[in-house]
Amino acid sequence: MTEKRSAPATIAAQALGWIEPVTRAVVPPLHPSTTFARDEDGGYGSGRVYARADSPAYDQAEAVLAELEGGAAAALFASGSAAASALFLALDPGDHVIIPPVMYWSLRTWLLTFATRWGLAVEVVDPADLDAVRAAVRAGKTKLIWVETPANPLWSISDIAALATIAHGAGARLAVDSTVQTPVLTRPLALGADIVMHSATKYLNGHSDVVAGALVTAVDDEFWRRIKLNRVQMGGILGPFEAWLLLRGIRTLYARVPLACRSAQLLAERLSEHPKVLEVLYPGLPGFPGHEIAKRQMSGGFGAMLSFRVRGGEAAAIATAARVKLWTRATSLGGVESFIEHRASIEGPTSPVPPDLLRLSVGLEAVEDLLADLSGALDGAGD
Ligand SMILES: Cc1ncc(COP(=O)(O)O)c(C=O)c1O
């Protein structure tokens, strides 16, 4: 008889149910040791040598993440940026990669500067235009299509299954920055993606107290081994305490994300009706481009990130953010507390973000409090 596979919420809450064998502890011990003793014959009976190469602090969180994403293996990194750069640098100079115009801005900047100087042929193509992607891929030359869905901070949706077909047809991989949707809402590997990336700083950890990153691969192949070697050799490793905190955060993921999504949906609907709001960007709104794809590939919610444009331009948007009392004016996302951010001023002059846009990361507060605070701040606009 085959054992029934537990639901993802169960896997996360119990962190796979691992029990520490020596003490029977249900919470894993913290392993700060940087090195591991050799046997008398010079061998490494524990299988461990040095913590930059292989830390026991990662084992459980990586196993849980691989299981939640339905992958063959996962790897933790010092940040989402360290995870993404380890992946891109596992390609070869000269390889062609396709990236979207809207994506986490700092990674886009790195790709168009450092990675391009290093030798990657980086081309920006809108992944919503599948014909444009088909026309851009070069068989044998394109090695990676990178998408972020929903894409920060306009929340554009990419069709993972369609892009995976195009990538595979050209002999390329599809990598998905899944930070915002989390495995709770979408499992990109099941839709055909090859690698999933997370800024684990956000929802996976969920408490605004850890910077971390993760990759999950569909197959444990030569390319994955290159990525893992990049982590060892370039040293973008996560500290053991951060890995421990991250695992603790993941355990409540399936309770946090649906609640935050429900609040985000309600806020998006209410903000759409507010006379001082020009436009609301949220994949859960029926009129939003990509809503139909989002309905197909996301389940249980459309994410807890949304943006809205304030009538009156940049000054009105900044003044609205200045008037909130409950929301915190801060960057980042995915924490239990809600953030509001004037995005264009952090991304700088090359940003595709409209200057009147405010980005919201919806947390776990009572939604009526969040709504009342925002409505009050908007009502004051133009006073
Ligand atoms: C969607 C997305 N991807 C990647 C990153 C980079 O992650 P980190 O800050 O952990 O390096 C961020 C950070 O804001 C992000 O929002």
The ligand as a Gaussian input file, in Angstrom:
#p B3LYP/6-31G(d) Opt

LIG

0 1
 C       10.291000      39.614000      -6.508000
 C       11.655000      39.743000      -5.884000
 N       12.647000      38.961000      -6.336000
 C       13.896000      39.043000      -5.818000
 C       14.206000      39.938000      -4.813000
 C       15.603000      39.987000      -4.266000
 O       15.619000      39.337000      -3.036000
 P       16.623000      39.713000      -1.830000
 O       16.276000      41.087000      -1.366000
 O       16.332000      38.634000      -0.828000
 O       18.004000      39.639000      -2.392000
 C       13.210000      40.762000      -4.312000
 C       13.521000      41.728000      -3.241000
 O       12.798000      42.683000      -3.003000
 C       11.893000      40.672000      -4.866000
 O       10.894000      41.456000      -4.434000

